[in-house]
Amino acid sequence: MSPSTRQNTLYKVTFHNHTKVYEVYARKVAASGLWGFTEVAELVFDVHEGLVVDPTEERLRDEFGNTKVLHLPMQSIIRVEEVERKGQSAIRDAATGEKVVTPFPMPAKPR
C-alpha cells in the first residue's frame, strides 16, 4: 500500500461507551501499545462554517476534538469498517439502537 493510499484510508469505528454506542471516523486504527486496547487516531470531523448543522457531530467534536489518540478497550469495540467516504457520526442508545438526540436548549420556564 502506498503512503498516499494509507493517508486516504478511512475507518468507521463503532464502540460502546457507558450506555451509548458511538460511531466515529478515523484515519488510523491499530493495536495499542497498551495491552488489551485498540488505538484509534486522527479522528475525522465535519467542518461547518457558521451554523451548526449536526448537533451530534458537534458533541463528538467537543468530547474528542483535542484527542490525539483514543485507546479503546478491545471488548468495547463492536466493529471497525474501512469505508470509502465519511458518513454521519452518531451516538446511539445501546439498548434500543436509536440515535441519541441532544435536545435544543430551551429557556427556563418563568416562575
DSSP file (Angstrom, degrees, kcal/mol; ACC not computed):
  #  RESIDUE AA STRUCTURE BP1 BP2  ACC     N-H-->O    O-->H-N    N-H-->O    O-->H-N    TCO  KAPPA ALPHA  PHI   PSI    X-CA   Y-CA   Z-CA
    1    1 A M              0   0    0      0, 0.0     0, 0.0     0, 0.0     0, 0.0   0.000 360.0 360.0 360.0 129.2    0.0    0.0    0.0
    2    2 A S     >  -     0   0    0      1,-0.1     4,-2.4     4,-0.0     3,-0.2  -0.361 360.0-112.8 -74.8 157.1    1.5    3.4   -1.0
    3    3 A P  H  > S+     0   0    0      0, 0.0     4,-2.1     0, 0.0     5,-0.1   0.859 117.6  52.6 -58.1 -36.8    1.8    6.2    1.6
    4    4 A S  H  > S+     0   0    0      2,-0.2     4,-1.3     1,-0.2     5,-0.1   0.873 109.4  48.9 -69.3 -34.8   -0.8    8.3   -0.2
    5    5 A T  H  > S+     0   0    0     -3,-0.2     4,-0.7     2,-0.2     3,-0.3   0.917 111.3  49.7 -66.8 -43.1   -3.3    5.4   -0.2
    6    6 A R  H >< S+     0   0    0     -4,-2.4     3,-0.7     1,-0.2    -2,-0.2   0.879 107.8  54.7 -61.6 -38.1   -2.7    4.9    3.5
    7    7 A Q  H 3< S+     0   0    0     -4,-2.1    -1,-0.2     1,-0.2    -2,-0.2   0.828 110.3  45.9 -64.8 -32.5   -3.2    8.6    4.1
    8    8 A N  H 3< S+     0   0    0     -4,-1.3    -1,-0.2    -3,-0.3    -2,-0.2   0.506  84.1 117.7 -90.2  -5.7   -6.6    8.4    2.4
    9    9 A T    <<  -     0   0    0     -3,-0.7     2,-0.4    -4,-0.7    75,-0.1  -0.408  47.1-165.9 -64.5 136.2   -7.8    5.3    4.3
   10   10 A L  E     -A   83   0A   0     73,-0.7    73,-2.7    -2,-0.1     2,-0.4  -0.989   5.0-163.2-130.5 134.5  -10.8    6.0    6.4
   11   11 A Y  E     -AB  82  26A   0     15,-3.0    15,-2.3    -2,-0.4     2,-0.6  -0.923  13.6-147.8-118.8 141.2  -12.3    3.8    9.1
   12   12 A K  E     -AB  81  25A   0     69,-3.1    69,-2.7    -2,-0.4     2,-0.5  -0.948  21.8-164.2-102.7 119.6  -15.7    3.8   10.8
   13   13 A V  E     -AB  80  24A   0     11,-3.1    11,-2.4    -2,-0.6     2,-0.5  -0.926   5.8-168.5-111.8 122.9  -15.2    2.7   14.4
   14   14 A T  E     +AB  79  23A   0     65,-2.9    64,-2.7    -2,-0.5    65,-1.7  -0.947  20.4 158.1-112.3 125.3  -18.2    1.6   16.4
   15   15 A F  E     -AB  77  22A   0      7,-2.3     7,-3.0    -2,-0.5     2,-0.3  -0.981  40.9-107.2-148.1 156.9  -17.8    1.1   20.1
   16   16 A H  E     + B   0  21A   0     60,-3.0     2,-0.3    -2,-0.3     5,-0.2  -0.647  29.2 177.7 -81.4 137.7  -19.6    1.0   23.5
   17   17 A N  E >   - B   0  20A   0      3,-2.9     3,-1.7    -2,-0.3     2,-0.3  -0.836  64.1 -56.1-142.2 102.6  -19.1    4.0   25.8
   18   18 A H  T 3  S-     0   0    0     -2,-0.3    -1,-0.1     1,-0.3     0, 0.0  -0.494 121.4 -18.5  59.7-120.3  -21.2    3.6   29.1
   19   19 A T  T 3  S+     0   0    0     -2,-0.3    75,-2.4    -3,-0.1    76,-0.4   0.217 126.4  80.5 -99.6  15.6  -24.8    3.2   27.9
   20   20 A K  E <   -BC  17  93A   0     -3,-1.7    -3,-2.9    73,-0.2     2,-0.5  -0.811  68.2-137.6-121.0 158.5  -24.2    4.6   24.4
   21   21 A V  E     -BC  16  92A   0     71,-2.9    71,-3.1    -2,-0.3     2,-0.4  -0.983  24.2-156.4-114.6 122.0  -22.8    3.3   21.2
   22   22 A Y  E     -BC  15  91A   0     -7,-3.0    -7,-2.3    -2,-0.5     2,-0.5  -0.777   9.2-163.8-100.7 141.5  -20.5    5.7   19.4
   23   23 A E  E     +BC  14  90A   0     67,-2.7    67,-1.5    -2,-0.4     2,-0.3  -0.969  23.8 163.3-122.5 112.3  -19.8    5.8   15.7
   24   24 A V  E     -B   13   0A   0    -11,-2.4   -11,-3.1    -2,-0.5     2,-0.4  -0.846  30.8-129.3-126.6 163.1  -16.7    7.8   14.8
   25   25 A Y  E     +BD  12  44A   0     19,-0.5    19,-3.0    -2,-0.3     2,-0.3  -0.919  28.9 170.7-115.9 140.8  -14.4    8.1   11.8
   26   26 A A  E     -BD  11  43A   0    -15,-2.3   -15,-3.0    -2,-0.4    17,-0.2  -0.977  36.8-140.3-147.2 156.4  -10.6    7.9   11.9
   27   27 A R  E    S+     0   0A   0     15,-1.5     2,-0.4    14,-0.8    15,-0.2   0.710  90.0  42.7 -88.2 -23.9   -7.6    7.7    9.6
   28   28 A K  E     + D   0  41A   0     13,-2.0    13,-2.5   -17,-0.1     2,-0.4  -0.987  53.9 169.1-132.0 133.2   -5.6    5.2   11.8
   29   29 A V  E     + D   0  40A   0     -2,-0.4     2,-0.3    11,-0.2    11,-0.2  -0.987  21.9 142.0-137.3 129.1   -6.6    2.1   13.7
   30   30 A A  E     - D   0  39A   0      9,-2.2     9,-3.4    -2,-0.4     2,-0.2  -0.966  56.6 -73.8-156.6 167.4   -4.0   -0.2   15.2
   31   31 A A  E     - D   0  38A   0     -2,-0.3     7,-0.2     7,-0.2     2,-0.1  -0.521  58.1-123.8 -65.5 136.3   -3.2   -2.5   18.1
   32   32 A S        -     0   0    0      5,-2.0     4,-0.2     2,-0.3     5,-0.2  -0.423   8.1-125.2 -82.7 157.2   -2.3   -0.2   21.0
   33   33 A G  S    S+     0   0    0     -2,-0.1     2,-0.6     2,-0.1    -1,-0.1   0.660  97.7  84.2 -70.8 -16.8    1.0   -0.3   22.9
   34   34 A L  S >  S-     0   0    0      1,-0.1     3,-1.8     3,-0.0    -2,-0.3  -0.801  97.7-111.4 -87.0 122.5   -1.3   -0.7   26.0
   35   35 A W  T 3  S+     0   0    0     -2,-0.6     3,-0.1     1,-0.3    -2,-0.1  -0.287  98.3  15.7 -59.6 130.7   -2.1   -4.3   26.3
   36   36 A G  T 3  S+     0   0    0      1,-0.3    38,-2.8    -4,-0.2    39,-0.3   0.507 105.8 105.2  87.4   6.2   -5.8   -5.1   25.6
   37   37 A F  E <   - E   0  73A   0     -3,-1.8    -5,-2.0    36,-0.3     2,-0.4  -0.833  59.6-140.8-119.6 156.9   -6.5   -1.8   23.9
   38   38 A T  E     -DE  31  72A   0     34,-3.0    34,-2.9    -2,-0.3     2,-0.5  -0.954  21.1-133.4-114.0 136.5   -7.0   -0.7   20.3
   39   39 A E  E     -DE  30  71A   0     -9,-3.4    -9,-2.2    -2,-0.4     2,-0.5  -0.782  20.4-175.4 -94.7 125.9   -5.6    2.7   19.1
   40   40 A V  E     +DE  29  70A   0     30,-2.9    30,-3.4    -2,-0.5     2,-0.3  -0.983  16.4 170.4-121.8 118.6   -7.8    5.0   17.1
   41   41 A A  E     +DE  28  69A   0    -13,-2.5   -13,-2.0    -2,-0.5   -14,-0.8  -0.822  45.2  33.7-130.9 165.8   -6.1    8.1   15.9
   42   42 A E  E    S-     0   0A   0     26,-1.0   -15,-1.5    -2,-0.3    -1,-0.2   0.958  73.7-154.5  54.6  58.9   -6.6   11.1   13.6
   43   43 A L  E     -D   26   0A   0     24,-0.4     2,-0.5   -17,-0.2   -17,-0.3  -0.332   5.1-137.7 -61.6 143.2  -10.3   11.4   14.2
   44   44 A V  E     +D   25   0A   0    -19,-3.0   -19,-0.5    -2,-0.0     2,-0.3  -0.919  24.4 176.5-112.7 125.6  -12.2   13.0   11.3
   45   45 A F        -     0   0    0     -2,-0.5     2,-0.2   -21,-0.1    13,-0.0  -0.933  34.8-106.8-124.4 149.7  -15.0   15.5   12.0
   46   46 A D        -     0   0    0     -2,-0.3     2,-0.6     1,-0.0    15,-0.1  -0.515  30.2-143.3 -69.5 141.9  -17.1   17.6    9.5
   47   47 A V        -     0   0    0     -2,-0.2     2,-0.4     2,-0.0    -1,-0.0  -0.941  21.3-177.6-111.2 115.0  -16.1   21.2    9.5
   48   48 A H        -     0   0    0     -2,-0.6     2,-0.4     2,-0.1     4,-0.0  -0.914  21.1-134.7-113.1 137.4  -19.0   23.6    9.1
   49   49 A E  S    S-     0   0    0     -2,-0.4     2,-0.6     3,-0.0    -2,-0.0  -0.759  70.9 -26.5 -87.5 133.2  -18.7   27.3    8.8
   50   50 A G  S    S+     0   0    0     -2,-0.4    -2,-0.1     2,-0.0     2,-0.0  -0.530 117.5  55.9  75.1-112.6  -21.2   29.3   10.9
   51   51 A L  S    S-     0   0    0     -2,-0.6     2,-0.6     1,-0.1    -2,-0.0  -0.297  81.0-122.6 -65.7 134.8  -24.4   27.4   11.6
   52   52 A V        -     0   0    0      1,-0.2    -1,-0.1    -2,-0.0    -2,-0.0  -0.687  29.2-179.9 -78.7 120.4  -24.1   24.0   13.3
   53   53 A V  S    S+     0   0    0     -2,-0.6    -1,-0.2     1,-0.3    -2,-0.0   0.856  70.3  35.5 -89.6 -39.3  -25.9   21.5   11.1
   54   54 A D     >  -     0   0    0      1,-0.1     4,-1.9     2,-0.0    -1,-0.3  -0.926  58.8-169.0-123.5 106.1  -25.4   18.3   13.1
   55   55 A P  H  > S+     0   0    0      0, 0.0     4,-2.4     0, 0.0    -1,-0.1   0.816  90.3  57.0 -64.3 -29.3  -25.5   18.6   16.9
   56   56 A T  H  > S+     0   0    0      2,-0.2     4,-2.5     1,-0.2     5,-0.2   0.925 106.7  48.3 -66.1 -43.8  -24.2   15.0   17.3
   57   57 A E  H  > S+     0   0    0      1,-0.2     4,-2.4     2,-0.2    -1,-0.2   0.903 112.1  50.2 -61.0 -41.3  -21.1   15.9   15.3
   58   58 A E  H  X S+     0   0    0     -4,-1.9     4,-2.3     2,-0.2    -2,-0.2   0.904 110.0  50.1 -63.7 -42.0  -20.6   19.0   17.4
   59   59 A R  H  X S+     0   0    0     -4,-2.4     4,-2.1     2,-0.2    -2,-0.2   0.910 111.9  47.4 -63.8 -42.8  -21.0   16.9   20.6
   60   60 A L  H  X S+     0   0    0     -4,-2.5     4,-3.2     2,-0.2     5,-0.3   0.891 111.3  51.3 -65.6 -39.3  -18.4   14.4   19.4
   61   61 A R  H  X S+     0   0    0     -4,-2.4     4,-2.1     1,-0.2    -2,-0.2   0.897 110.4  49.5 -64.3 -39.8  -16.0   17.2   18.4
   62   62 A D  H  < S+     0   0    0     -4,-2.3     4,-0.2     2,-0.2    -2,-0.2   0.901 117.6  40.6 -63.4 -40.8  -16.4   18.7   21.9
   63   63 A E  H  < S+     0   0    0     -4,-2.1    -2,-0.2    -5,-0.2    -1,-0.2   0.891 134.9  15.9 -76.3 -40.4  -15.7   15.4   23.5
   64   64 A F  H >< S+     0   0    0     -4,-3.2     3,-1.8    -5,-0.2    -3,-0.2   0.366  90.2 106.6-118.2   3.1  -12.9   14.1   21.3
   65   65 A G  T 3< S+     0   0    0     -4,-2.1    -3,-0.1    -5,-0.3    -1,-0.1   0.810  89.1  39.1 -58.0 -34.8  -11.7   17.2   19.3
   66   66 A N  T 3  S+     0   0    0     -4,-0.2     2,-0.5    -5,-0.2    -1,-0.3   0.278  88.9 118.9 -98.1  10.6   -8.4   17.6   21.3
   67   67 A T    <   -     0   0    0     -3,-1.8   -24,-0.4     1,-0.2     3,-0.2  -0.659  40.2-174.5 -82.3 122.7   -7.8   13.8   21.5
   68   68 A K  S    S+     0   0    0     -2,-0.5   -26,-1.0     1,-0.3     2,-0.4   0.936  76.6   5.5 -77.6 -50.2   -4.5   12.8   19.8
   69   69 A V  E     -E   41   0A   0    -28,-0.2     2,-0.6   -27,-0.1    -1,-0.3  -0.998  65.8-149.2-138.9 131.7   -5.1    9.0   20.2
   70   70 A L  E     -E   40   0A   0    -30,-3.4   -30,-2.9    -2,-0.4     2,-0.8  -0.902  10.2-159.1-100.5 119.7   -8.1    7.2   21.6
   71   71 A H  E     -E   39   0A   0     -2,-0.6   -32,-0.2   -32,-0.2    -2,-0.0  -0.884  14.8-171.5-101.5 108.0   -7.2    3.9   23.3
   72   72 A L  E     -E   38   0A   0    -34,-2.9   -34,-3.0    -2,-0.8   -40,-0.1  -0.832  28.7-111.7-103.3 134.7  -10.3    1.8   23.4
   73   73 A P  E >>  -E   37   0A   0      0, 0.0     3,-1.9     0, 0.0     4,-0.7  -0.410  28.8-125.5 -59.2 136.6  -10.6   -1.5   25.4
   74   74 A M  G >4 S+     0   0    0    -38,-2.8     3,-1.0     1,-0.3   -37,-0.1   0.847 108.4  58.0 -56.0 -35.7  -10.8   -4.3   22.8
   75   75 A Q  G 34 S+     0   0    0    -39,-0.3    -1,-0.3     1,-0.2   -38,-0.1   0.658  99.9  58.7 -72.2 -13.5  -14.1   -5.6   24.4
   76   76 A S  G <4 S+     0   0    0     -3,-1.9   -60,-3.0   -61,-0.1     2,-0.4   0.662  84.5  96.5 -86.4 -15.7  -15.8   -2.2   23.9
   77   77 A I  E <<  +A   15   0A   0     -3,-1.0   -62,-0.3    -4,-0.7     3,-0.1  -0.613  44.5 177.0 -81.0 126.9  -15.3   -2.3   20.1
   78   78 A I  E     -     0   0A   0    -64,-2.7     2,-0.3    -2,-0.4   -63,-0.2   0.858  65.4 -13.2 -90.2 -45.7  -18.2   -3.6   18.1
   79   79 A R  E     -A   14   0A   0    -65,-1.7   -65,-2.9     2,-0.0     2,-0.4  -0.992  44.7-156.7-160.0 146.9  -16.9   -3.1   14.6
   80   80 A V  E     -A   13   0A   0     -2,-0.3     2,-0.4   -67,-0.2   -67,-0.2  -0.990  22.8-175.7-126.4 122.0  -14.2   -1.4   12.6
   81   81 A E  E     -A   12   0A   0    -69,-2.7   -69,-3.1    -2,-0.4     2,-0.6  -0.951  24.2-138.3-120.0 136.1  -15.0   -0.8    8.9
   82   82 A E  E     -A   11   0A   0     -2,-0.4     2,-0.3   -71,-0.2   -71,-0.2  -0.844  36.0-174.5 -87.3 122.7  -12.8    0.5    6.2
   83   83 A V  E     -A   10   0A   0    -73,-2.7   -73,-0.7    -2,-0.6     3,-0.1  -0.788  34.2-134.8-121.0 160.4  -15.0    2.9    4.2
   84   84 A E  S    S+     0   0    0     -2,-0.3     2,-0.3     1,-0.2    -1,-0.1   0.825  87.9   9.2 -82.9 -33.5  -14.7    5.0    1.1
   85   85 A R  S    S-     0   0    0    -75,-0.1     2,-0.2     0, 0.0    -1,-0.2  -0.975  85.2 -91.7-146.7 160.2  -16.1    8.2    2.4
   86   86 A K        -     0   0    0     -2,-0.3     2,-0.1    -3,-0.1   -74,-0.0  -0.499  38.5-171.6 -74.3 133.5  -17.3    9.6    5.7
   87   87 A G        -     0   0    0     -2,-0.2     2,-0.5     1,-0.1    -1,-0.1  -0.205  44.9 -55.7-101.5-159.7  -20.9    9.2    6.7
   88   88 A Q        -     0   0    0     -2,-0.1    -1,-0.1   -64,-0.0     2,-0.1  -0.722  51.8-131.1 -86.7 126.0  -22.7   10.8    9.6
   89   89 A S        -     0   0    0     -2,-0.5     2,-0.3    -3,-0.0   -65,-0.2  -0.381  33.7-168.7 -67.5 154.7  -21.1   10.2   13.0
   90   90 A A  E     -C   23   0A   0    -67,-1.5   -67,-2.7   -34,-0.1     2,-0.4  -0.983  30.6-152.9-148.4 156.5  -23.6    9.0   15.6
   91   91 A I  E     -C   22   0A   0     -2,-0.3     9,-3.4     9,-0.2     2,-0.3  -0.992  30.1-175.2-125.8 122.2  -24.3    8.4   19.3
   92   92 A R  E     -CF  21  99A   0    -71,-3.1   -71,-2.9    -2,-0.4     2,-0.4  -0.833  33.3-104.5-118.9 154.6  -26.9    5.7   19.8
   93   93 A D  E  >  -C   20   0A   0      5,-2.9     4,-2.6    -2,-0.3   -73,-0.2  -0.650  29.3-141.3 -72.6 129.4  -28.6    4.3   22.8
   94   94 A A  T  4 S+     0   0    0    -75,-2.4    -1,-0.1    -2,-0.4   -74,-0.1   0.839  96.5  46.6 -65.1 -33.3  -27.0    0.8   23.4
   95   95 A A  T  4 S+     0   0    0    -76,-0.4    -1,-0.2     1,-0.1   -75,-0.1   0.917 127.7  21.1 -76.4 -44.2  -30.4   -0.8   24.4
   96   96 A T  T  4 S-     0   0    0      2,-0.1    -2,-0.2     0, 0.0    -1,-0.1   0.713  89.1-133.1-100.4 -23.3  -32.6    0.5   21.7
   97   97 A G     <  +     0   0    0     -4,-2.6     2,-0.2     1,-0.3    -3,-0.1   0.431  58.7 139.4  82.4  -2.0  -30.2    1.4   18.9
   98   98 A E        -     0   0    0      1,-0.1    -5,-2.9    -5,-0.1    -1,-0.3  -0.484  62.3 -99.3 -77.3 146.6  -32.0    4.7   18.4
   99   99 A K  B     -F   92   0A   0     -7,-0.2     2,-0.7    -2,-0.2    -7,-0.3  -0.388  32.8-125.0 -63.5 137.9  -29.9    7.9   17.8
  100  100 A V        -     0   0    0     -9,-3.4     2,-0.6    -2,-0.1    -9,-0.2  -0.779  26.4-158.0 -86.4 118.5  -29.5   10.0   20.9
  101  101 A V        -     0   0    0     -2,-0.7    -9,-0.0   -46,-0.0    -3,-0.0  -0.873  11.8-136.4-102.9 123.6  -30.7   13.4   20.1
  102  102 A T        -     0   0    0     -2,-0.6   -46,-0.0     1,-0.1   -43,-0.0  -0.672  30.4-120.9 -76.0 121.0  -29.4   16.2   22.2
  103  103 A P        -     0   0    0      0, 0.0    -1,-0.1     0, 0.0     3,-0.0  -0.318  26.2-105.4 -65.9 146.2  -32.4   18.4   22.9
  104  104 A F        -     0   0    0      1,-0.1     2,-0.1    -3,-0.0    -3,-0.0  -0.518  45.4-101.9 -67.9 131.7  -32.2   22.0   21.8
  105  105 A P        -     0   0    0      0, 0.0    -1,-0.1     0, 0.0    -3,-0.0  -0.354  41.7-161.4 -61.6 128.6  -31.6   24.2   24.9
  106  106 A M        -     0   0    0     -2,-0.1     3,-0.1     1,-0.1     2,-0.0  -0.834  24.0-102.8-109.2 147.7  -34.9   25.9   25.9
  107  107 A P        -     0   0    0      0, 0.0    -1,-0.1     0, 0.0     2,-0.0  -0.343  49.1 -91.8 -65.6 152.6  -35.1   28.9   28.2
  108  108 A A        -     0   0    0      1,-0.1     3,-0.1     3,-0.0     0, 0.0  -0.319  45.6-103.2 -63.3 145.8  -36.1   28.2   31.8
  109  109 A K        -     0   0    0      1,-0.1    -1,-0.1    -3,-0.1     2,-0.0  -0.495  39.5-110.9 -70.1 136.9  -39.9   28.4   32.5
  110  110 A P              0   0    0      0, 0.0    -1,-0.1     0, 0.0     0, 0.0  -0.375 360.0 360.0 -67.4 148.5  -40.9   31.6   34.2
  111  111 A R              0   0    0     -3,-0.1    -2,-0.0    -2,-0.0    -3,-0.0   0.440 360.0 360.0 -93.8 360.0  -42.0   31.2   37.8
